[in-house]
Amino acid sequence: MATVLKSKDREFKEDPNKIEPFRLFSDVSRIQNGIKPQQLNFDLRQLNPGQYSSLYHFHRHAEELFMVVSGTMTLRTPLGLELISDGDIVFFEMGESGAHQLFNHSSEPCTTSM
């Protein structure tokens, strides 16, 4: 069965465990629609102006892929800083070479799919 999550029904809520300046908001429409993936991890996240997504980090046991759905942000990797925006897809390999952090340097919220 297919379930469509309409953009008009999107609702972003802040993770209650986050602290300044790491305030990432997640779309809860998946949960509200009863979608409980067994082997797929996905989220839509909103990063507000002047906020970081997380500490600079990497994953020891997982790769990560995300796409910028809307907005522009600064990506920090071992290679330095790079601007990314609407439609850009970013892949992080496992381990230290896949280290990353996002910062919303703009005046508008940015949305990513993860």
Secondary structure as GFF3:
##gff-version 3
##sequence-region A 1 114
A	DSSP	three_ten_helix	7	9	.	.	.	ID=ss1
A	DSSP	beta_strand	12	14	.	.	.	ID=ss2
A	DSSP	beta_strand	24	27	.	.	.	ID=ss3
A	DSSP	alpha_helix	29	32	.	.	.	ID=ss4
A	DSSP	beta_strand	44	47	.	.	.	ID=ss5
A	DSSP	beta_strand	64	70	.	.	.	ID=ss6
A	DSSP	beta_strand	72	77	.	.	.	ID=ss7
A	DSSP	beta_strand	80	85	.	.	.	ID=ss8
A	DSSP	beta_strand	89	92	.	.	.	ID=ss9
A	DSSP	three_ten_helix	96	98	.	.	.	ID=ss10
A	DSSP	beta_strand	101	103	.	.	.	ID=ss11
A	DSSP	beta_strand	110	113	.	.	.	ID=ss12
###
